[in-house]
């Protein structure tokens, strides 16, 4: 069937089986290979993209179900000239090792920070459930707090609530 | 990461594109340099070309190891650039192609005289009778935590120092001054007397014509300006925006997609397959039968997977079809009773001393099989066209992969080109001996030729067709003498064990033996190899002996390390970092463990609590002695990652057998630690003058026993099998 997807600001038409997961349409039909295949059952989060700004595990949702919705992949989270604050924090804290899970991790974190500007460690634990086999979690947590601080530094509300992120961490 | 062309390989030692390519092999590995006789005196020195300097002063370091997150594509160039006095901002990296000139060969030799620590993956290539390495030029391995301490220390430094001397000599000739009056700094040679200077790029063409020095001057640690500094990894920016390319991302024009189901019981062969039900489905190109597997080829992975799932292939019966983890455990236990045990280490008279001891204890430990579960499932893309076979994949040994592909294709190795990609995790799964997915992909591509085929394993296929960390049962006996010191240490266990089964502590009467145990499950190297099991066993049992002696477990260990000052310093450091003497927060307890592996000594303290009947690890403190650290931030990351990897074995993961096959299928029944499970980790390095140790693996072994010892301190319950579970009373 023909499916029309709004991906990274462009309208893309693909001819696929109705049950094809969004992941494989992104990777194989559209060549957006930054989104990774890890498990196929929404258990690891390597395939995380944004649908209308929310983190979605694309291996377990049919592409046909997200027609007309705004899909953003890791390739369009930032731009060549302006990386997203989460990407900047990921480089500053040297988070990735093999890097395979990190597209999904970065997308999950970007979605979290969009709705919760200064997450607590407990909120991070609940919301970020992606698997990283290299074990980068220590840096993931540090970089989340760093990105949150940067993103919310212009936000007067956020600056008034509580202690700085570095204190929360630990 | 740059791409390599065959033309450049052929031009070894000469000029490529007007730049300098420095031939190395003959320098670093001349027998008189490292004091090791080559296997054959007539063997010509092979050239390794690790360095290219372009006219624009860009320096490219060609690294004969794969990048899988361990940072070796940064740390090895650092070691070379340091001795070269290169401007780090202009240093690039390329991964070497799968060619014999990049084989580990000469480096492997360097390990052999130090029999104590031949990397595990290399042992099978060592003829211990003659100390000669067989199949020397078949290896281009990244494993054994050996890249920095082997290739880097023995090779990259010398390559850099030699090139620096050649560039200075070229400048001196050009300016008609003495080489000793010239200096090199930041990719530029200067002559103070005349004020002249030239960039490395300007000098490279002349330098390439000179003979490399046999003994280049190398720096001492205090002269380093690049090594020892936290240099950002070169591969990280591409790993935050989706642009990094792994094997699974390769796009070869015209390719089709395959996925596969191999026999669920190892050793079974493919029986009948009725392909008629799927042949007519849209997009299905072919059902391919292999000896022990069936694959579906389609125009998309999803269509191939859907079709494969509707096939109901039969597989031949085997003698193992009724095997379960329970029956296997019985067989393994029975094997331990046999008299056919191989001595690993013995001293004094352990059996007699045990008989006369007033206080003796015994215990049985066990660990299960484990899957590597790399986040990137196994995959390979193959194009067979005419007399050539090209393979795009990510492996820890492209040279071994080339042989596998050549064999499957029925071609010579020269007809195969491996395009090695970044690895979405290795941990031993992508080492030689475990390249079954390449064999499969080549055989499928033969059927589909000339169309390229991308074979992708489902997670379920990956989980059930790994080369698993061996399951082991280990039995211990120990005794305490009248002074409260351990007098006897007896162990017997399945598998090989080797050095991993020995202990650093002074125990006068030891008897350590391994028992070969046969079964049908495929085995492989799993990050830290035998240390992953034996670190748990020995550091748990020494803890039991401490309690049997009525001693505090840290002091007990420390007292036994008088002859091992490095070990003792590491143990003391970890204890100090954790505040060992002070009471932990209410409801928590700490445990400590010390393991030497791959040339590095690591002690870890874990602080645990029981939360809803589950073991929660709050904090881990790790002290490490690996000699000195090349890239401190990467080194830190390797220990942090090793601790989490070890945590997966300690608390989460277990592969079991049912009906002869692996029971687990995916991350829902093979759970992994997640962010919420990750302890806060603090790591410190002790700088010693010891030879460089590895870092990719040594962080793994101590964590499981540290946690188990903490659980004992907290609950009084000694947990002796992994994963650790508190059973409800």
Interface residues (C-beta under 8 A of the other chain):
Chain A: X16 X17 X19 X20 X21 X24 X27 X28 X29 X31 X32 X33 X34 X35 X36 X37 X38 X39 X40 X41 X43 X44 X46 X73 X74 X75 X77 X78 X83 X87 X90 X91 X94 X95 X96 X97 X98 X99 X100 X101 X102 X103 X106 X124 X125 X126 X128 X129 X130 X131 X132 X133 X134 X135 X136 X137 X138 X139 X140 X141 X170
Chain B: X68 X69 X70 X71 X232 X233 X235 X236 X237 X238 X239 X240 X241 X242 X243 X244 X245 X246 X248 X249 X251 X257 X282 X283 X300 X301 X302 X303 X306 X373 X374 X375 X376 X377 X422 X423 X424 X425 X426 X427 X456 X458 X459 X633 X634 X637 X640 X641 X642 X643 X644 X645 X647 X666 X667 X668 X672 X673 X674 X675 X676 X678 X680 X681
